[in-house]
């Protein structure tokens, strides 16, 4: 007989997807069937129709039938099978019963959180995800072409281009990836050290962002000076003979963003060499040789007079123009940025941040409210309709609601203090970096504090300009090197750079909210405890309860509520010795929603999960029935299961505790039981005589008790004799 897997492969070739489902998987819903088989990357889908089923779809279908695969895990199955196909790994159907079994096959090819091995990273990508631009002695330079490529190559970094669904860091998967935004304006370069793959950088020239792995701006000029391999990658002309490059091309190279101060000087020197015969340049060189500057000073204006040439610098007599004096203290400016940090309150950043945070966090908050038994959106609408004037009565679940949560909670001070600290640190760092970048523009070009300018820079000025006064010189510095020369210009540039660099890490602020989420949700629920209970009564599905709520007096309502809650809390305390409404162990998980109480019916809403069978129950149960959920375990579980089966066979609803037939009335007290003896407390009343008997009975005798009152009476007499 052929193996089933071989038969299935033949069926794939011969039958359509719908025929396979009808013949072999008719117990699986068609939509679910299509979702499952589509998780196989080789399954062919056109529109909503599956045209051809992939080779390993049967494995997924079998997992699903055996409850070993959830629909929400299909993306993971797709990821695993993609690797199986790509690496042509053997996958034996009889060995793969669960997704963890499949993972064992492909685990050596999966990029783990924090992975830095560049070979493994690249190996996990497709050709369309990236392009290798440079493979040198020390460095690799990649161009990520897709979001997945950016995430994978950016593994173990803090870059925003490494966030999103493809991130290798689980905590970043929920964040927005910025790859497409940056990619629109220019190439993103991912640079990785071949000898130390943890040493990586990301360059984006158009936005002047040159970031290390921690997303910190680096001094790109110094970095390239120390890594000539990369300097030559971004400026290949520098490595060859510059004599073949036109003057215009040389001139444009001076303004490149990825050229170092030293390399720029090489380019300028080449231009100067070509213009050495120009009269003013020739005169300067002759003056240097003769150490006599009278003749050239006659050509220069009185505010730009040379006193000497020392090494490769020109020293001026009176380079003290007030618009240039700012450079005298430039070093101190960025070395002591504390003085220049704006004292303005960080509300601007806070307001922007809180809106972005809320967009990330509102689903989490909604889940937390649901865990506490409250549909927050419906409740806010209820407040809007019923409780005008309440702080939250906008009735809208938007960013203002989160603001109100903070403002009205006792955590307001803690949150604002932490957020202000985060913003201050970010502002401080941005200010320091902005000032340093402005200072770096003049670094190596001239040092006005000593009245000196680099000779090649000044000669380039002489080549370009016919007038040689201070105004022309300032225009030259501004246009050629983008160095601001007036006081207001340099401060303006520092401020503009600071705003560009400033990155208030939204994720740090999210972490602040993560720390106090539970607190503020709990505070809100406590603040509106009465309204929440009323909300559940008025908006529930039970018409009888809603009618009771509308007609009951205020005093009676609060009295009955107090009694119901006391009954609930005493019941929980009796069996747990605590008042916790949440219980979890190896056998069961129980959440009691003590604010969802049906007062007239004395029921409470719970969520119960049998951790052994993974069966869930959510709904209202009688408070006096809670013990069977609270005590569920190795001994009690079989007891309650047996009792449930007995009562089901008797056609009795276990959610109730009182029953009757033509002969007797039966009341079961679910709070009194004995697991070991399999007994439960009952009251049995003879409808004809009105006589009531009560006591512990074997649960297996319940059918007899209910149908034969005389037998129950005999049993009790026998117990009395004992």
Residue pairs with C-beta under 8 A, 6 or more apart in sequence:
4 58
4 93
5 58
5 93
5 94
8 58
9 55
11 20
11 24
12 20
12 52
12 53
12 54
12 55
12 57
15 23
16 51
17 33
17 34
17 37
17 49
17 50
17 51
17 52
17 53
18 30
18 50
20 53
21 28
21 30
21 33
25 33
25 61
25 65
27 65
28 36
28 61
28 64
28 65
32 64
32 71
33 61
34 45
34 48
34 50
35 71
35 74
36 57
36 60
36 61
36 64
36 69
36 71
36 74
37 43
37 50
37 53
37 54
37 57
37 60
37 61
38 45
38 50
38 74
39 57
39 60
39 74
39 75
39 77
39 78
39 81
40 53
40 54
40 55
40 56
40 57
40 60
40 78
40 81
41 54
41 78
41 81
41 82
41 85
42 52
42 54
42 55
42 56
42 85
43 50
43 52
43 53
43 54
43 57
44 50
44 51
44 52
45 51
54 81
56 81
56 84
56 91
56 93
58 93
59 91
59 93
59 96
59 102
60 69
60 74
60 77
62 93
63 69
63 96
63 97
63 98
63 99
66 97
67 614
68 97
68 98
68 99
69 77
69 98
69 99
73 99
76 99
77 99
77 102
80 99
80 102
80 103
80 105
80 106
81 102
83 89
83 106
83 109
83 110
83 124
84 91
84 102
84 105
84 106
86 126
87 106
87 109
89 105
89 106
89 109
90 105
91 102
91 105
95 101
96 102
96 105
103 110
109 120
109 123
109 124
110 124
111 120
111 121
111 124
111 152
111 155
111 168
112 168
113 168
113 169
113 170
114 155
114 156
114 168
114 169
115 121
115 155
115 156
115 168
116 155
116 156
116 197
116 198
116 200
117 197
118 140
118 192
118 194
118 197
121 152
121 153
121 155
122 130
122 132
122 153
124 152
125 148
125 149
125 152
125 153
128 145
128 146
129 144
129 145
129 146
129 148
129 149
129 152
130 142
130 143
130 144
130 145
130 146
130 149
130 152
130 153
131 142
131 143
131 145
132 140
132 141
132 142
133 141
133 142
133 143
133 189
133 233
134 140
134 141
134 233
136 194
136 229
136 233
137 194
137 229
138 193
138 194
138 195
138 227
138 229
139 191
139 192
139 193
139 194
139 227
139 229
139 230
139 233
140 191
140 192
140 194
141 189
141 190
141 191
141 230
141 233
142 149
142 153
142 189
142 190
142 191
142 192
143 187
143 188
143 189
143 190
144 150
144 153
144 154
144 161
144 179
144 188
144 190
146 179
147 161
147 164
147 166
147 177
147 179
147 180
148 166
150 159
150 161
150 162
150 177
150 179
150 188
150 190
151 161
151 162
151 163
151 164
151 166
151 167
151 168
151 177
151 179
152 166
152 168
153 190
153 192
154 161
154 162
154 190
154 200
154 202
155 162
155 168
155 169
156 168
156 169
156 198
156 200
156 213
157 200
157 202
157 213
157 214
157 215
158 213
158 214
158 215
159 202
159 211
159 213
159 215
160 175
160 176
160 177
160 178
160 215
161 177
161 178
161 179
161 182
161 188
161 202
162 168
162 169
162 172
162 177
163 172
163 173
163 175
163 176
163 177
163 178
164 172
164 173
164 175
164 176
164 177
164 179
165 173
165 177
166 177
167 173
167 175
167 177
172 507
174 360
175 360
175 507
179 188
182 188
182 204
182 207
185 204
185 206
185 207
186 204
186 205
186 206
186 207
187 204
187 205
188 202
188 203
188 204
189 201
189 202
189 203
189 204
190 200
190 201
190 202
191 200
191 201
191 202
191 203
191 230
192 199
192 200
193 199
193 200
198 213
199 213
200 212
200 213
201 210
201 211
201 212
201 213
201 218
201 223
202 209
202 210
202 211
203 209
203 210
203 211
203 220
203 258
204 210
205 257
205 258
207 500
208 257
208 500
209 217
210 217
210 218
210 220
210 223
211 217
211 218
212 218
215 503
217 433
217 437
217 501
219 436
219 437
219 440
220 257
220 258
221 260
221 261
221 440
221 443
222 260
223 230
224 230
224 231
224 234
224 258
224 259
224 260
224 263
225 231
225 260
225 261
225 262
225 263
231 238
231 258
231 259
231 260
231 263
232 238
232 239
234 256
234 258
234 259
235 253
235 256
235 258
235 259
235 263
237 245
237 249
237 253
238 263
238 266
238 267
242 250
242 266
242 267
242 270
243 270
245 253
245 270
247 271
247 274
250 267
250 270
250 271
251 271
253 259
253 264
253 267
254 264
254 267
254 268
254 480
254 481
255 480
255 482
259 267
261 440
261 443
261 444
261 445
262 444
265 444
265 454
265 456
265 457
268 456
268 457
268 459
268 460
269 456
271 460
271 463
272 281
272 456
272 459
272 460
272 463
275 281
275 459
275 463
276 282
276 285
278 462
278 463
280 296
280 299
280 462
280 468
281 459
281 462
281 463
283 295
283 296
283 299
284 296
284 458
284 459
284 462
287 293
287 295
287 296
287 306
287 309
288 309
291 308
291 309
293 305
293 306
293 307
293 308
293 309
296 306
297 305
297 306
299 468
300 306
300 468
300 469
301 467
301 468
301 469
301 470
303 318
303 321
303 469
303 470
304 316
304 319
304 468
304 469
304 470
304 473
305 316
305 317
305 318
306 314
306 315
306 316
306 317
307 315
307 316
307 317
307 451
308 314
308 315
309 315
309 455
310 452
312 454
312 455
312 456
313 447
313 452
313 453
313 454
313 455
314 452
314 453
314 454
314 455
314 458
315 450
315 451
315 452
316 451
316 452
316 453
317 451
318 451
319 448
319 451
319 453
320 451
321 470
321 474
322 487
323 474
323 485
323 486
323 487
324 448
324 474
324 485
325 448
326 487
326 490
327 442
327 448
327 449
328 448
328 449
330 435
330 438
330 439
330 442
331 439
333 340
333 435
333 439
333 494
334 432
334 434
334 435
334 436
334 438
334 439
337 428
337 431
337 432
337 435
338 428
340 431
340 435
340 494
341 424
341 427
341 428
341 431
342 427
346 419
346 420
346 423
346 424
346 427
349 423
349 426
349 504
350 416
350 419
350 420
350 423
353 419
353 504
353 506
353 509
354 399
354 402
354 403
354 509
355 399
356 506
357 402
357 506
357 509
357 510
357 513
358 398
358 399
358 402
359 399
360 506
360 510
361 402
361 510
361 513
361 517
362 397
362 402
364 517
365 376
365 402
365 405
365 517
365 521
366 376
366 377
366 397
368 517
368 518
368 521
369 375
369 376
369 521
369 525
370 376
371 591
372 521
372 522
372 525
372 593
372 595
373 591
373 593
373 595
373 596
373 605
374 525
374 532
374 595
376 397
377 397
378 535
378 539
379 528
379 531
379 532
379 535
380 392
380 393
380 394
380 395
380 396
380 397
380 401
381 395
382 531
382 535
382 538
382 539
383 390
383 392
383 393
383 395
383 528
383 531
384 393
384 394
384 395
385 395
386 531
386 534
387 393
387 531
390 528
391 404
391 407
391 408
392 401
392 404
392 408
392 524
392 528
394 400
394 401
405 520
405 521
405 523
405 524
406 412
406 415
406 520
408 523
408 524
408 527
409 516
409 519
409 520
409 523
409 524
410 519
410 523
411 516
411 519
411 520
411 523
414 516
415 512
415 513
415 516
418 512
419 509
419 512
422 504
422 505
422 508
422 509
422 512
423 504
426 502
426 503
426 504
426 505
427 498
427 502
429 501
430 498
430 499
430 501
430 502
430 503
431 494
431 498
433 497
433 498
433 501
434 494
434 495
434 497
434 498
434 500
434 501
435 494
437 497
438 484
438 490
438 493
438 494
438 497
441 481
441 482
441 483
442 448
442 483
444 454
445 453
445 454
445 457
445 481
445 483
446 452
446 453
446 454
446 457
447 453
460 476
460 480
461 468
461 472
461 473
461 476
462 468
464 476
464 480
465 472
465 473
465 475
465 476
474 485
474 486
477 483
477 485
478 484
478 485
478 489
484 490
484 492
484 493
525 532
525 595
529 595
532 595
533 561
533 595
533 596
533 597
534 549
536 595
536 596
536 597
536 598
536 605
537 545
537 546
537 548
537 549
537 598
537 599
538 546
538 549
538 550
540 546
540 598
542 598
542 601
544 600
545 598
545 599
545 600
545 601
548 599
548 600
549 557
552 560
557 599
560 599
560 600
561 597
561 599
564 597
564 599
564 602
564 623
565 594
565 597
567 602
567 623
567 624
568 592
568 594
568 597
568 604
568 623
568 626
569 579
569 594
571 623
571 624
571 626
571 627
571 630
571 671
572 578
572 579
572 580
572 581
572 592
572 626
572 630
573 579
574 671
575 626
575 627
575 630
575 631
576 583
576 630
581 591
581 592
581 593
581 594
582 590
582 591
582 592
583 589
583 590
583 630
584 590
585 611
585 633
586 611
587 610
587 611
587 612
587 632
587 633
587 634
587 637
588 608
588 609
588 610
588 611
588 629
588 632
588 633
588 637
589 607
589 608
589 609
589 611
590 606
590 607
590 608
590 609
590 629
590 630
590 632
591 606
591 607
591 608
592 604
592 605
592 606
592 626
593 604
593 605
593 606
593 607
594 604
596 604
596 605
596 620
597 603
597 604
597 605
598 604
598 620
601 620
601 622
602 622
602 623
602 624
603 620
603 621
603 622
603 623
604 620
604 621
604 623
604 626
605 618
605 619
605 620
606 617
606 618
606 619
606 620
606 621
606 626
606 629
607 616
607 617
607 618
608 616
608 617
608 618
608 629
608 632
609 615
609 616
609 617
610 616
610 632
610 637
612 637
621 629
621 655
622 655
622 656
622 657
622 670
624 657
624 669
624 670
624 671
625 654
625 655
625 657
625 670
625 671
626 671
627 670
627 671
627 673
628 636
628 640
628 643
628 670
628 673
631 675
632 640
635 675
635 676
636 675
639 673
639 675
639 678
639 699
642 678
642 699
642 700
643 654
643 680
643 699
644 654
646 699
646 700
646 702
646 703
647 653
647 654
647 702
648 654
649 703
650 702
650 703
650 706
652 659
657 667
657 668
657 669
657 670
658 665
658 666
658 667
658 668
659 665
659 666
659 667
659 668
659 706
660 666
660 687
661 706
661 707
662 687
663 686
663 687
663 688
663 707
663 709
664 684
664 685
664 686
664 687
664 705
664 706
664 709
665 684
665 685
665 687
666 682
666 683
666 684
666 685
666 705
666 706
667 682
667 683
668 680
668 681
668 682
669 680
669 681
669 682
669 683
670 680
672 680
672 681
672 696
673 679
673 680
673 681
674 680
674 696
677 696
677 698
678 698
678 699
678 700
679 696
679 697
679 698
679 699
680 696
680 697
680 699
681 694
681 695
681 696
682 694
682 695
682 697
682 702
682 705
683 692
683 693
683 694
684 692
684 693
684 694
684 705
684 709
684 712
685 691
685 692
685 693
686 692
686 709
693 712
693 713
693 716
695 716
695 719
697 705
697 712
697 715
701 715
704 711
704 712
705 711
705 712
